[in-house]
Amino acid sequence: MEKLTGKEEEVMELIWQLGQCAPKDVSSLYPEPQPSANAIAQVFQALEKKGYLTHEPKGRGFVYRPIVDKQAYGRGRLSSVINRFFSDSYMSVVSALVQEEKVTEAELLQYLADLKRKER
């Protein structure tokens, strides 16, 4: 997956919320002053070029829909962060989560028990 800019990611988040939409639909979700639909359409075109969106004609315009779902994008971003900041060590990430008290030992043990149950 090609990396998104901050603005592209922001717009993509709104597209995931809406599902099928047009640039004007996304523009209307912004607080005042709202970006123009044309400015959002340019972001849509970049997202389509990067393989995140597809479109089809509807009336005098187009309706767009995401090709990449939010979880798939999140997994890709997570892999990138782990590679960049944790030397591609997933155990270092787990260790950091435990140290920061974001994950408890009990949660880890429960996860392992669930994995073993699934293997059977």
Buried (B, 14 or more C-beta within 10 A) or exposed (E): BEEBEEBBBEBBEBBBEBEEBBBBBBBBBEEEEBBEBEBBBBBBBBBBEBEBBEBEEEEEEBBBEBEBEEEEBEEBBEEEEBEEEBEEEEEEBBEBBBEEEEBEEEEEEEEEEEEEEEEE
